[in-house]
Amino acid sequence: MKTEIGKRLKKIRKERGLTQRELALKVSGKVDYTYIGKIERDRQSPSIGVLKRISDALSVPLSYFFLEEGTAALLKLLPEDLKEIAKSEKKHVFLKTLKDINEEDIPLSIEIIDILNKHRRIRRQDELTHNGERQTSVSPKEKEEYLKAAENKEGYGEKDRKTD
């Protein structure tokens, strides 16, 4: 296990573009850069507390250092945005449902989410405009296109069909 911790620490540190000294400075509390080097070279086993502080500095979960290789790689590749989304219970449930989505439905789902976001942006703009505040970034033409797309419920996910 010690070998994996050192290898993973070195790999993620380099992927983040940090030197051992820079990482040591990011870790809360006192950690010398030579200690980071010892962990990476498997000459020192860090305590769970130190490893937790290192994982926080690198923005990876502590479990990254202990999981199987594939799972650990997946965790470190998750963008920060996705980690933030997972903190919301409703969004977390939504993300869990994505595992069952049909590959063919992904483009439609993305389009629906895009339309919902644009619609919400337009509504916020309208509210700001009605409250006498400055108008934001959506042009009237863009607004018309978004509203038209939001109203168009026919044909999504279906191929063109000819009826005789």
Summary of the structure (lengths in Angstrom):
residues: 164
radius of gyration: 24.0
end to end distance: 68.1
largest distance: 77.8
contacts: 366
relative contact order: 0.07
helix: 66%
strand: 0%
